[in-house]
Amino acid sequence: MKVNIIRVSEIANQEIPDENVKGPEISSISNSELLNSLFGSKIGDYDNLGYFPNVYEPSLQATYYALYILDAIGKINTINQTQILEYIMSYYDAGSNSFVDKLAKRYKDTDFDLGYFYPLTSVLQTTSYAILSLNILGRLDLINIQGTINFIWSCYVTTGNGGGFMGQPYNAGLDTNFKIPTLDNTYFAILTLDILMTDWFGHTNDRTAIIQLINDLQLTGGSSWDTGSFLNDNDNAFDSISPLFEPNLLSSYYAIMTLEIFSAEATINEVDFHKFLAYLYDSKENGFRMSEWDYGMNYTNNVATAIGLELSNIMNFSNIDKNSTLAFILNNRNSIGNWDGSLLIPQHELIDYFQIIRSLKNMGNLSQLSFNITNEIGNATQLYYHYNGYSHLSRDFTSMNQIFTLTSSYELFDRIFELNIQPLYSKIKNSYDNSSSILAINSFSGYLLKTPGFNLLRSHPIEFFTSGKKNYIQDVSQLKSHKSTYYALVSLENMFKLDDFASVYNLMDLFNEIIETQFLNDSYTEVFGGFTPVYRYEVWRSEYLSKKVFFE
């Protein structure tokens, strides 16, 4: 503890406060009145909205998505652009001419031994999101344009599997997977460079190499469902676009859209690509699916239909009912005014919503939206606005942490029965995953699930996805963990619903499973005796599990 020694002379030289300046005043409102007001406002939120609003951390990625949407529907002037600009520029590194937010730091922290990779958040793409946002706001003058161009080209791969872009400047010491060029990085690099550069004349060879890489990633000549599709990278062991399985419509979208910038769509095998589109198209529903492999739930069919229709237009695929397919998209907005990722899963991440609007804009179909509908879309976009930026999750994604805090507060002041207990109980119960495996135990989700059994977020929000080396960020939150289980169980107990839950699920089984997650390999002295979030201890998995033990 530091002790500050103040000399008498220093006191003598201090300015004497002006007696006319008023100091802090005692509030006329008592603490109990303040608490009553707070408790009442929370109940009011739930009564009016059907949920307790949650706040999530914004990112440059989500902020670009939101700005794109607002600009596309003509609502960009309805927001405080000054605050948004300040948020974006707070992540600008003038030395490297790049933008690095928390998601980009998490990307740099990737530990490939853990099997986790967070796509679409690389340093390159985060920089692209910032530049594309500044372009929408008409403020590219705030950056060093040539310096940014140089930064993007520093991510271009010229050795080994050259011809595309990786997620950060090349360095020989980087993990091998970091040095693999991917279509998502390449698409955003080319899209951004096309805005910043005057022309491509000085990069003819690079342009040719990129086109060749994309063509090499197309699967041609086969007879399986994926014939004609595009992989996101050329390494079968690297899952670079999770949670989607490769190949899929999105990786194919990045391929085709990059080629379109170069006016090189005709270089691919169009016949085979048409076969791929035909396989994923459902003529009965007039919709697409993202891939043959989609967890058996077709959990992105709204997004896939928008992307599939746009690709069909670009590549002249006529074996679909385009009017009915467009109607499928336009008629399936949700109750808050935007789109869920799927008709089956009532979950609306900003990435889903953005990808649908992007395709509608590129196809020229936004003009079919009425004035009232564009207002609803604009209002829905503001549900993602947090802390002067935009987040991947809207306010109606209720975290288990918030439920724990609320129920504990109401219980502490003997007001628990003011909560609408039965619906809350049902939502907590539905957020319990009882599909344990030999590797992982049963646990609660970190947020209240809208569909029982579906515990997946495409955008990997930082509140629930933080696996990595912890060199840049120290967060340890997981989508499922003992923490969320603790929050859920205490919340149930606060609401006198723990016995009801125990009548459905055996709590002793859960107790025993939690014990099984204790790490017991004493060779790893720093983590011996600790617990993994949900993974059962097996000595043969010690190296992996040792990296999943944290003291929090």
C-alpha positions as CSV (number, residue, x, y, z in Angstrom):
1,M,0.0,0.0,0.0
2,K,1.3,3.4,-0.9
3,V,1.3,6.1,1.8
4,N,1.1,9.7,0.6
5,I,3.0,12.2,2.9
6,I,1.6,15.7,2.6
7,R,3.9,18.5,3.8
8,V,2.5,21.5,5.7
9,S,3.9,23.8,2.9
10,E,1.9,21.9,0.4
11,I,-1.3,22.4,2.4
12,A,-0.5,26.1,2.7
13,N,-0.2,26.4,-1.1
14,Q,-3.4,24.6,-1.8
15,E,-6.2,26.7,-3.2
16,I,-8.9,27.5,-0.6
17,P,-12.4,26.3,-1.8
18,D,-14.8,29.0,-2.8
19,E,-17.5,29.2,-0.1
20,N,-20.0,30.1,-2.8
21,V,-19.4,26.9,-4.7
22,K,-22.0,24.3,-3.6
23,G,-20.8,20.9,-2.5
24,P,-22.7,17.6,-2.7
25,E,-26.2,17.8,-1.4
26,I,-28.2,15.2,0.5
27,S,-30.8,13.6,-1.8
28,S,-34.4,14.1,-0.8
29,I,-35.1,10.6,-2.0
30,S,-34.4,7.8,0.6
31,N,-32.5,4.7,-0.2
32,S,-35.7,2.6,0.2
33,E,-37.4,4.8,-2.4
34,L,-34.5,4.4,-4.8
35,L,-34.6,0.6,-4.4
36,N,-38.4,0.5,-4.8
37,S,-38.0,2.5,-8.0
38,L,-35.3,0.2,-9.3
39,F,-37.2,-3.0,-8.5
40,G,-40.3,-1.5,-10.1
41,S,-38.5,-0.5,-13.3
42,K,-37.2,-4.1,-13.7
43,I,-40.7,-5.5,-13.3
44,G,-42.0,-2.9,-15.7
45,D,-39.3,-4.0,-18.3
46,Y,-40.5,-7.6,-18.1
47,D,-44.2,-6.7,-18.2
48,N,-43.7,-4.5,-21.3
49,L,-41.1,-6.5,-23.1
50,G,-41.4,-10.1,-21.9
51,Y,-37.8,-10.2,-20.9
52,F,-35.2,-8.4,-18.8
53,P,-33.0,-6.3,-21.1
54,N,-29.4,-7.3,-21.1
55,V,-26.3,-5.3,-22.1
56,Y,-23.5,-6.9,-24.2
57,E,-20.0,-5.7,-25.3
58,P,-19.9,-4.0,-28.7
59,S,-17.4,-4.9,-31.4
60,L,-16.2,-3.4,-34.6
61,Q,-17.6,-6.4,-36.5
62,A,-21.1,-5.9,-35.1
63,T,-20.9,-2.2,-35.5
64,Y,-20.2,-2.6,-39.2
65,Y,-23.1,-5.0,-39.5
66,A,-25.4,-2.5,-37.9
67,L,-24.2,0.5,-39.9
68,Y,-24.5,-1.5,-43.1
69,I,-28.1,-2.3,-42.3
70,L,-29.0,1.2,-41.3
71,D,-27.4,2.6,-44.4
72,A,-29.1,0.1,-46.7
73,I,-32.5,1.0,-45.4
74,G,-31.9,4.7,-45.4
75,K,-31.7,5.1,-41.6
76,I,-28.1,6.0,-41.2
77,N,-28.9,9.6,-40.3
78,T,-31.1,8.6,-37.4
79,I,-28.2,7.6,-35.1
80,N,-25.6,9.5,-33.2
81,Q,-22.7,9.2,-35.7
82,T,-20.3,11.2,-33.6
83,Q,-20.5,8.6,-30.8
84,I,-20.1,5.8,-33.3
85,L,-17.0,7.4,-34.9
86,E,-15.5,7.9,-31.4
87,Y,-16.1,4.3,-30.7
88,I,-14.5,3.1,-33.9
89,M,-11.5,5.4,-33.7
90,S,-10.8,4.3,-30.1
91,Y,-9.4,1.1,-31.6
92,Y,-7.2,2.7,-34.2
93,D,-3.5,2.0,-34.0
94,A,-1.8,4.8,-36.0
95,G,1.5,2.9,-35.8
96,S,0.3,-0.2,-37.6
97,N,-2.6,1.5,-39.4
98,S,-4.9,-1.2,-38.1
99,F,-7.8,-1.6,-35.8
100,V,-7.7,-4.0,-32.9
101,D,-10.6,-4.5,-30.6
102,K,-11.3,-7.3,-28.0
103,L,-12.4,-9.8,-30.6
104,A,-9.2,-9.2,-32.6
105,K,-7.2,-9.8,-29.4
106,R,-9.1,-13.0,-28.8
107,Y,-8.2,-14.0,-32.3
108,K,-4.5,-13.4,-31.7
109,D,-4.9,-15.5,-28.5
110,T,-6.1,-18.5,-30.4
111,D,-4.7,-21.8,-29.1
112,F,-5.2,-24.3,-31.8
113,D,-4.5,-27.2,-29.4
114,L,-7.8,-26.4,-27.8
115,G,-9.7,-27.0,-31.0
116,Y,-11.4,-23.5,-30.9
117,F,-11.2,-21.0,-33.7
118,Y,-13.2,-17.8,-33.9
119,P,-13.6,-16.9,-37.6
120,L,-14.6,-13.5,-39.1
121,T,-12.8,-11.7,-36.2
122,S,-9.2,-11.6,-37.4
123,V,-7.1,-8.5,-37.1
124,L,-7.4,-8.1,-40.9
125,Q,-11.2,-8.4,-40.8
126,T,-11.6,-6.2,-37.8
127,T,-9.6,-3.5,-39.6
128,S,-11.8,-4.1,-42.7
129,Y,-14.9,-3.7,-40.6
130,A,-13.6,-0.4,-39.3
131,I,-12.7,0.9,-42.7
132,L,-16.0,-0.2,-44.2
133,S,-17.8,1.6,-41.4
134,L,-15.8,4.8,-41.9
135,N,-16.7,4.6,-45.6
136,I,-20.4,4.4,-44.8
137,L,-20.1,7.4,-42.5
138,G,-18.0,9.3,-45.0
139,R,-15.0,9.7,-42.7
140,L,-12.1,7.9,-44.4
141,D,-10.2,11.1,-43.8
142,L,-9.6,10.0,-40.2
143,I,-7.1,7.3,-41.2
144,N,-3.9,7.1,-43.1
145,I,-5.3,5.5,-46.3
146,Q,-2.0,4.4,-47.8
147,G,-0.8,3.1,-44.5
148,T,-4.0,1.0,-44.2
149,I,-3.5,-0.3,-47.7
150,N,0.0,-1.4,-46.8
151,F,-1.3,-3.1,-43.7
152,I,-3.8,-5.1,-45.6
153,W,-1.2,-6.2,-48.2
154,S,1.1,-7.3,-45.3
155,C,-1.5,-10.0,-44.7
156,Y,-1.2,-11.4,-48.2
157,V,0.3,-14.8,-48.4
158,T,3.1,-15.1,-50.9
159,T,4.8,-18.3,-49.7
160,G,3.5,-21.9,-49.7
161,N,-0.3,-21.8,-50.4
162,G,0.0,-18.3,-51.8
163,G,-2.7,-16.3,-53.5
164,G,-5.0,-15.3,-50.6
165,F,-5.0,-13.4,-47.4
166,M,-4.5,-14.6,-43.8
167,G,-5.9,-12.8,-40.7
168,Q,-2.9,-10.8,-39.7
169,P,0.5,-9.7,-41.0
170,Y,2.7,-12.6,-42.0
171,N,5.3,-13.7,-39.5
172,A,7.3,-16.9,-39.8
173,G,6.9,-17.6,-36.1
174,L,3.1,-17.7,-36.2
175,D,1.2,-21.0,-35.8
176,T,0.8,-22.8,-39.1
177,N,-3.0,-22.4,-39.1
178,F,-2.6,-18.6,-38.8
179,K,-0.7,-18.6,-42.1
180,I,-3.3,-20.4,-44.1
181,P,-5.1,-18.1,-46.5
182,T,-8.9,-18.3,-46.2
183,L,-11.8,-17.1,-48.4
184,D,-13.4,-15.0,-45.6
185,N,-10.2,-13.1,-45.0
186,T,-9.6,-12.8,-48.7
187,Y,-13.1,-11.4,-49.4
188,F,-12.9,-8.7,-46.8
189,A,-9.4,-7.8,-47.8
190,I,-10.4,-7.4,-51.5
191,L,-13.6,-5.6,-50.6
192,T,-11.7,-3.1,-48.5
193,L,-8.8,-2.6,-50.9
194,D,-11.3,-2.0,-53.8
195,I,-12.5,1.0,-51.8
196,L,-9.1,2.3,-50.7
197,M,-7.1,1.8,-53.9
198,T,-7.5,3.7,-57.1
199,D,-7.2,0.6,-59.3
200,W,-5.7,-2.9,-59.4
201,F,-3.2,-2.2,-62.2
202,G,-0.2,-2.5,-59.9
203,H,-1.4,-5.9,-58.6
204,T,-2.1,-7.9,-61.8
205,N,-0.1,-10.9,-60.6
206,D,-1.7,-10.9,-57.2
207,R,-5.1,-10.7,-58.8
208,T,-4.3,-13.7,-61.0
209,A,-3.0,-15.6,-58.0
210,I,-6.2,-14.9,-55.9
211,I,-8.4,-16.0,-58.8
212,Q,-6.4,-19.2,-59.1
213,L,-6.6,-19.9,-55.3
214,I,-10.4,-19.5,-55.4
215,N,-10.7,-21.9,-58.4
216,D,-8.5,-24.4,-56.7
217,L,-10.9,-24.4,-53.7
218,Q,-13.9,-25.4,-55.9
219,L,-14.8,-29.1,-55.6
220,T,-15.4,-30.2,-59.2
221,G,-16.0,-33.4,-61.2
222,G,-17.6,-35.4,-58.5
223,S,-21.1,-36.7,-57.9
224,S,-21.7,-36.0,-54.2
225,W,-23.8,-33.3,-52.7
226,D,-20.9,-30.8,-52.4
227,T,-19.8,-31.0,-56.1
228,G,-19.3,-27.4,-57.3
229,S,-19.0,-25.9,-53.9
230,F,-16.1,-24.0,-52.4
231,L,-14.0,-24.8,-49.4
232,N,-13.0,-21.9,-47.2
233,D,-9.4,-23.0,-47.1
234,N,-7.1,-25.7,-48.6
235,D,-6.3,-27.5,-45.4
236,N,-8.8,-30.3,-44.5
237,A,-7.6,-30.4,-40.9
238,F,-8.3,-26.7,-40.3
239,D,-11.9,-25.7,-39.5
240,S,-11.7,-22.0,-40.5
241,I,-15.4,-21.1,-40.7
242,S,-16.9,-22.8,-37.7
243,P,-19.6,-23.4,-36.5
244,L,-20.5,-24.0,-40.1
245,F,-19.2,-27.2,-41.7
246,E,-17.2,-26.9,-44.9
247,P,-18.2,-26.7,-47.7
248,N,-21.2,-24.4,-47.4
249,L,-23.1,-21.6,-49.0
250,L,-21.2,-18.9,-47.0
251,S,-17.7,-20.1,-48.1
252,S,-19.0,-20.3,-51.6
253,Y,-20.4,-16.8,-51.3
254,Y,-17.0,-15.4,-50.3
255,A,-15.5,-17.1,-53.4
256,I,-18.1,-15.8,-55.8
257,M,-18.3,-12.3,-54.4
258,T,-14.5,-11.9,-54.5
259,L,-14.5,-13.1,-58.1
260,E,-17.3,-10.6,-58.9
261,I,-15.1,-7.7,-57.7
262,F,-12.5,-8.9,-60.3
263,S,-15.2,-9.6,-62.9
264,A,-13.9,-13.1,-63.0
265,E,-17.0,-15.2,-62.1
266,A,-16.8,-17.0,-65.4
267,T,-13.5,-18.6,-64.4
268,I,-15.2,-21.2,-62.2
269,N,-17.0,-24.4,-63.2
270,E,-20.5,-23.0,-63.5
271,V,-22.2,-26.3,-64.3
272,D,-20.9,-27.9,-61.1
273,F,-21.8,-24.9,-59.1
274,H,-25.4,-25.0,-60.4
275,K,-25.5,-28.7,-59.2
276,F,-24.5,-27.5,-55.7
277,L,-27.2,-24.8,-55.6
278,A,-29.7,-27.3,-56.9
279,Y,-28.9,-29.8,-54.1
280,L,-29.3,-27.3,-51.3
281,Y,-32.5,-25.8,-52.7
282,D,-35.8,-27.1,-51.3
283,S,-38.5,-26.7,-54.0
284,K,-41.3,-27.4,-51.6
285,E,-40.3,-24.7,-49.1
286,N,-38.7,-22.4,-51.7
287,G,-35.7,-22.0,-49.5
288,F,-32.0,-23.1,-49.2
289,R,-30.0,-24.8,-46.5
290,M,-26.5,-23.7,-45.7
291,S,-24.9,-27.1,-46.0
292,E,-25.7,-30.8,-46.0
293,W,-24.3,-30.8,-42.5
294,D,-26.1,-28.4,-40.3
295,Y,-26.5,-30.3,-37.0
296,G,-29.7,-31.9,-38.4
297,M,-31.6,-28.7,-37.6
298,N,-31.3,-26.4,-40.7
299,Y,-30.7,-23.7,-38.2
300,T,-29.7,-21.0,-40.8
301,N,-32.3,-21.5,-43.5
302,N,-33.4,-17.8,-43.5
303,V,-29.8,-16.7,-44.0
304,A,-29.1,-19.5,-46.4
305,T,-32.1,-18.7,-48.6
306,A,-31.0,-15.0,-48.9
307,I,-27.4,-16.1,-49.8
308,G,-28.6,-18.9,-52.1
309,L,-30.9,-16.5,-54.0
310,E,-28.2,-13.9,-54.5
311,L,-25.7,-16.5,-55.7
312,S,-28.4,-17.9,-58.1
313,N,-28.8,-14.4,-59.6
314,I,-25.1,-13.8,-60.0
315,M,-24.4,-17.2,-61.5
316,N,-27.5,-17.4,-63.7
317,F,-29.0,-20.4,-61.9
318,S,-32.6,-20.5,-63.1
319,N,-33.8,-23.9,-61.7
320,I,-35.6,-22.2,-58.8
321,D,-38.7,-20.2,-58.3
322,K,-37.1,-16.9,-57.6
323,N,-40.3,-15.0,-56.8
324,S,-41.4,-17.6,-54.2
325,T,-37.9,-17.7,-52.8
326,L,-37.8,-14.0,-52.4
327,A,-41.2,-14.2,-50.7
328,F,-39.9,-16.8,-48.4
329,I,-37.4,-14.2,-47.1
330,L,-39.6,-11.2,-47.0
331,N,-42.5,-13.0,-45.3
332,N,-40.5,-14.5,-42.5
333,R,-39.5,-11.5,-40.4
334,N,-39.8,-12.0,-36.6
335,S,-41.9,-10.2,-34.0
336,I,-39.2,-7.5,-33.3
337,G,-39.0,-6.5,-37.0
338,N,-35.8,-8.3,-38.2
339,W,-35.0,-11.9,-39.1
340,D,-34.1,-15.0,-37.1
341,G,-31.4,-17.1,-38.5
342,S,-33.9,-19.9,-39.1
343,L,-37.7,-20.6,-39.0
344,L,-36.9,-23.4,-36.5
345,I,-34.7,-21.5,-34.1
346,P,-36.2,-18.1,-32.9
347,Q,-32.7,-16.6,-32.4
348,H,-31.6,-13.4,-34.0
349,E,-27.9,-12.7,-33.9
350,L,-26.8,-9.6,-35.8
351,I,-24.7,-11.6,-38.2
352,D,-27.9,-13.5,-39.4
353,Y,-29.8,-10.3,-39.9
354,F,-26.9,-8.5,-41.6
355,Q,-26.3,-11.3,-44.1
356,I,-30.0,-11.3,-45.1
357,I,-30.1,-7.5,-45.6
358,R,-26.8,-7.6,-47.5
359,S,-28.2,-10.1,-50.1
360,L,-31.5,-8.2,-50.4
361,K,-29.6,-5.0,-51.0
362,N,-27.2,-6.5,-53.6
363,M,-30.2,-8.0,-55.4
364,G,-32.0,-4.6,-55.4
365,N,-35.0,-6.0,-53.4
366,L,-35.0,-3.6,-50.4
367,S,-37.2,-1.2,-52.4
368,Q,-40.0,-3.8,-51.9
369,L,-40.0,-3.0,-48.2
370,S,-42.6,-0.5,-47.0
371,F,-41.9,2.6,-45.0
372,N,-43.3,1.0,-41.9
373,I,-41.2,-2.1,-42.4
374,T,-38.0,-0.2,-42.8
375,N,-38.9,1.7,-39.6
376,E,-39.4,-1.6,-37.8
377,I,-36.0,-2.9,-39.1
378,G,-34.3,0.3,-38.0
379,N,-35.8,0.1,-34.5
380,A,-34.8,-3.6,-34.2
381,T,-31.2,-2.7,-35.1
382,Q,-31.1,-0.4,-32.1
383,L,-31.7,-3.3,-29.8
384,Y,-28.1,-4.3,-30.5
385,Y,-26.7,-0.8,-29.5
386,H,-24.6,-0.9,-26.3
387,Y,-21.9,1.4,-25.0
388,N,-21.7,3.6,-28.2
389,G,-21.3,0.6,-30.5
390,Y,-23.2,-2.4,-31.6
391,S,-23.1,-6.0,-30.2
392,H,-23.7,-9.3,-31.8
393,L,-26.5,-10.0,-29.4
394,S,-29.7,-7.9,-28.8
395,R,-31.1,-6.9,-25.5
396,D,-33.5,-9.8,-25.4
397,F,-30.7,-12.4,-25.0
398,T,-31.0,-12.8,-21.3
399,S,-27.8,-14.0,-19.6
400,M,-27.9,-16.5,-16.7
401,N,-25.7,-14.0,-14.8
402,Q,-28.5,-11.4,-15.0
403,I,-31.2,-13.9,-13.9
404,F,-28.9,-14.8,-10.9
405,T,-28.4,-11.1,-10.0
406,L,-32.1,-10.3,-10.3
407,T,-33.5,-13.3,-8.3
408,S,-30.8,-12.8,-5.6
409,S,-31.7,-9.1,-5.3
410,Y,-35.4,-9.7,-5.1
411,E,-34.9,-12.6,-2.7
412,L,-32.7,-10.5,-0.4
413,F,-35.4,-7.9,0.0
414,D,-38.2,-10.4,0.3
415,R,-39.8,-9.5,-3.0
416,I,-39.2,-12.6,-5.0
417,F,-42.9,-13.2,-5.5
418,E,-43.1,-10.0,-7.5
419,L,-41.3,-11.8,-10.3
420,N,-43.3,-13.8,-12.9
421,I,-41.8,-17.0,-11.5
422,Q,-43.3,-19.7,-13.7
423,P,-42.2,-18.4,-17.1
424,L,-38.7,-17.7,-15.6
425,Y,-38.6,-21.2,-14.3
426,S,-39.5,-22.7,-17.6
427,K,-36.9,-20.7,-19.4
428,I,-34.2,-21.7,-17.0
429,K,-35.2,-25.3,-17.2
430,N,-35.2,-25.2,-21.0
431,S,-31.6,-23.9,-20.8
432,Y,-30.4,-27.1,-19.2
433,D,-28.4,-29.4,-21.5
434,N,-28.9,-33.0,-20.3
435,S,-27.2,-34.5,-23.3
436,S,-24.0,-35.4,-21.6
437,S,-21.3,-37.4,-23.4
438,I,-18.2,-39.3,-22.4
439,L,-16.3,-36.1,-22.7
440,A,-18.6,-33.4,-21.3
441,I,-21.2,-33.3,-18.5
442,N,-24.7,-31.9,-18.3
443,S,-24.8,-28.1,-17.6
444,F,-26.7,-24.9,-18.1
445,S,-26.3,-22.5,-20.9
446,G,-24.9,-19.1,-20.2
447,Y,-28.0,-17.5,-21.5
448,L,-31.7,-18.4,-21.6
449,L,-32.2,-20.6,-24.6
450,K,-35.1,-19.7,-26.9
451,T,-35.2,-23.3,-28.1
452,P,-34.5,-26.2,-25.7
453,G,-31.5,-28.2,-26.8
454,F,-30.1,-25.7,-29.2
455,N,-27.1,-24.0,-27.6
456,L,-25.1,-22.4,-30.5
457,L,-24.1,-18.9,-31.4
458,R,-22.7,-18.3,-34.8
459,S,-21.0,-15.0,-33.9
460,H,-19.1,-16.3,-30.9
461,P,-19.8,-13.3,-28.6
462,I,-17.1,-12.5,-26.2
463,E,-19.3,-13.0,-23.2
464,F,-19.5,-16.8,-23.9
465,F,-16.5,-17.6,-26.0
466,T,-13.0,-16.9,-24.6
467,S,-10.9,-20.0,-25.1
468,G,-7.3,-19.1,-25.9
469,K,-3.8,-18.5,-24.6
470,K,-4.7,-15.5,-22.4
471,N,-1.8,-13.4,-23.7
472,Y,-4.1,-10.6,-24.8
473,I,-7.3,-11.0,-22.9
474,Q,-7.9,-12.7,-19.5
475,D,-11.6,-13.5,-19.8
476,V,-12.6,-17.1,-19.1
477,S,-16.3,-17.1,-19.7
478,Q,-17.8,-20.1,-21.6
479,L,-21.1,-20.9,-23.2
480,K,-21.6,-23.7,-20.8
481,S,-19.8,-24.0,-17.5
482,H,-20.0,-24.5,-13.7
483,K,-20.6,-20.8,-13.4
484,S,-23.8,-20.8,-15.4
485,T,-24.9,-23.9,-13.6
486,Y,-24.3,-22.2,-10.3
487,Y,-26.2,-19.1,-11.4
488,A,-29.1,-21.3,-12.6
489,L,-29.4,-23.4,-9.5
490,V,-29.2,-20.5,-7.1
491,S,-31.8,-18.7,-9.2
492,L,-34.1,-21.7,-9.0
493,E,-33.5,-21.9,-5.3
494,N,-34.3,-18.2,-4.9
495,M,-37.6,-18.7,-6.7
496,F,-38.4,-21.9,-4.6
497,K,-38.3,-23.9,-7.9
498,L,-35.3,-26.1,-7.2
499,D,-37.5,-29.0,-6.0
500,D,-39.6,-28.7,-9.2
501,F,-36.4,-28.9,-11.3
502,A,-35.2,-31.9,-9.2
503,S,-38.4,-33.7,-10.0
504,V,-37.4,-33.6,-13.7
505,Y,-33.6,-34.0,-13.5
506,N,-31.6,-35.9,-10.9
507,L,-29.5,-33.4,-9.0
508,M,-27.3,-36.1,-7.5
509,D,-26.4,-37.1,-11.0
510,L,-25.4,-33.5,-11.7
511,F,-23.4,-33.4,-8.5
512,N,-21.5,-36.5,-9.4
513,E,-20.8,-35.3,-12.9
514,I,-19.4,-32.0,-11.5
515,I,-17.0,-34.0,-9.4
516,E,-15.8,-35.8,-12.5
517,T,-14.5,-32.5,-13.9
518,Q,-11.9,-32.1,-11.2
519,F,-8.4,-32.2,-12.8
520,L,-6.4,-34.9,-10.9
521,N,-3.1,-35.2,-12.8
522,D,-0.5,-34.0,-10.2
523,S,2.1,-33.6,-12.9
524,Y,0.4,-30.3,-13.7
525,T,1.1,-28.7,-10.4
526,E,-0.4,-25.3,-11.3
527,V,-3.9,-26.6,-12.0
528,F,-3.9,-29.9,-10.0
529,G,-7.2,-30.1,-8.1
530,G,-9.0,-27.5,-10.1
531,F,-12.0,-28.0,-12.3
532,T,-12.6,-27.7,-16.0
533,P,-15.8,-25.9,-17.1
534,V,-17.7,-29.0,-18.3
535,Y,-15.1,-31.6,-19.4
536,R,-14.7,-34.9,-17.6
537,Y,-11.2,-35.7,-16.4
538,E,-9.4,-38.4,-18.3
539,V,-5.6,-38.8,-17.8
540,W,-5.1,-39.3,-21.5
541,R,-6.5,-35.8,-22.1
542,S,-4.4,-34.1,-19.5
543,E,-2.6,-31.8,-21.9
544,Y,-5.8,-30.5,-23.3
545,L,-7.7,-30.3,-20.0
546,S,-4.9,-28.5,-18.2
547,K,-5.5,-25.5,-20.4
548,K,-9.2,-25.4,-19.5
549,V,-8.7,-25.0,-15.7
550,F,-9.1,-21.5,-14.4
551,F,-9.4,-19.9,-11.0
552,E,-12.2,-17.3,-11.1
